[in-house]
Amino acid sequence: MTQSAPGSKRPLEEQVLELLEQNARMPSEKIATLLGVEAASVEAAVQKLENDKVILGYRAVTDPDKTTGDSVTCMIEVRVSPQRGLASTESPNESIGTRRSNPSI
């Protein structure tokens, strides 16, 4: 059975996760105080969330106006699956090559 913070019917892990989503650097002691539980319970909940791969990592969110460099790097994954009844004279690779050579497409 999952523990709940006093006065709440929501599981402790859910409440801890909500607070960490707002501020991933919030100390366990402060979370414990806010939820009315022991810091050890918060630390156990965080450990469980990490072990269960609910929390996958922690990252810094930066202000792009204050960071160096003028470029943005992004990775996009596209999955193409053929559809029945649609005939095409060019292969998907030819189509991608066309788009690369003509970025306005």
N, C-alpha and C positions, 0 to 999 in steps of 0.2 A: 504494500500500500504506500502511495506517495504522500509525503508529509505536506501539510498546508501551514501557512503562516496563521497565527492566531487571528480570529475575526474574518478569515477569508476561506472560501470554499475552493479557491483555485489552487492547484498544486504549487508547492514551493518552487520547483524547477521553472514553472511557467512565469512566476512572479520575478524570480531572479533573472531569467532571460529577458524579460521586458525591461528591467532596469539596466542590464548590460547593453541592450540594444540602444538605449539612450546615451550611455556613457560606459564604454568597455573598460575604462580605467578606474571605475568606482571601486574603492576598497571593500573587501568582504565585510569589514566591521561596519561600514556605513550602510551597506545593503541589509545587514543583520538588524541594525537599529531601525531602519525604515520598515522592515517587515516584522519586527518584534520577535526575532529568533536569535539563536546563538550563531556567532561567526563560523563555528565549526560546521553547522548545518548548511550555511551558505557555501562554504568551501566544498563540502561533500556534493551539494547540488551542482556546482560548477564542474566538478570533476566528473560527475555522472553525465552531464550535458556534453562535455568534451569526449568522454569515452564512447558515448552513443552517437558521436558525430553530428550532434545537433549544433554545437559550436564548432565550426571548422577552422577558425583562426581569428586573429585580431589584426586590425589595420588602422593606419592613420588616414583620415580624410583631410585633404589639403585644399587650400584656396589656390585655384589655378592662376589668379592674378598676381599671387605672391611667390609662386615657384619659378625657378629658372627654366629657360627654354621656351621656344615658341611652337613646339610641335606637340601633337597628341598622338599617342599610339593606342590602337585598339585592335582587338582580335575578334573576328567575326567568323562563326561557323555556319556554313550553309550546307544543308543536306538536300540533294536532288533525287527524287524518285520518279521513274518513268510512269506516265499515266496511259492507260489503254485508250485507244481511239484518237490519240493526238499524234499526228505525223509531223516529223521535223526533218528538214533536210540537212541540218547541221548538228553536230554532236554537242553535248553540254560544254566540252572543253573549248570548241571553236567559239561558242557563244561567250564564254568567259574571256577568251582572248580578245574578242571584238570589244567587249566592254572595257578591258584594260587599255586598248589602244584608242578608244574613244570614250573618255570619262563622262561625257555628257549623257550617255545612255543610262 
